Amino acid sequence: MAMEVGFLGLGIMGKAMTINLLHHGFKVTVWNRTLSKCDELVKLGASIGETPAAVAKKCKIIIAMLSDPSAALSVVFDKDGVLEQIVHGKGYIDMSTVDADTSLKISEAITSKGGHFLEAPVSGSKKPAEDGQLVILAAGEKALYEEAIPAFNVLGKKSFFLGQVGNGAKMKLVVNMIMGSMMNAFSEGLVLAGESGLDPYTLLDVLDLGGIANPMFKLKGPTMIQNSYSPAFPLKHQQKDMRLALALADENAVSMPVAAAANEAFKKARSMELGDLDFSAVYETVKVLQHPS
């Protein structure tokens, strides 16, 4: 019998993840703040829930993939939110990237009504989501984690269970902080190569053969050189994650000067109205310093 799940949030990631579940025989009931975004999924076999509460009433396991902490809190606590229909035995899995405090707040609310909670943010953007190659960073109720493994095996290439609620959120913020800092160093390298009279494509080849070779440079480099920033992971969300990671550093008295500088670059990019483009568009902030208008 096909596993039935609810899915809240059909952005770049949520849509790709839902399509994968449908293609693998899951029954999925979807909700999105803009309901018209559900239409394409309905053609693939999904049902529509008019509200988060309606999805929670129908499904035993509900997955959320939302843009930020405020959206994650909203679908749980607002009128017609998930919390209205959480009863004993239902499971709520939040795969959004949020801070640990947000996860804990949602967890306490869900468990106080007899539900089970799992935070499960993912490492990976649009292409890994489409290919079912995400890395899932779960924490919370171990029994719900085990129940969700069939879905996680469709959505990701590996799942980690990290213990208590908050650990998944923290791990995701650390990963994205490193990624954002690397993207800034990579952007500076591309500009420096170009300004020095070097071929940036040759730089990509050299990087790919060395000790710092990685898929991000290989994937993003050519499109950055072509000034193409179709959003796989929107820059505004990367900056949000940098901000949350820096707040985590504050709590733990960890000095992060590199990440702080990277965050400033992403904020500059947002001020240049690049927030809806891919996070690699931070490259433009380095270019503009060399050739200010």
Disulfide bonds with the S-S distance in Angstrom:
none
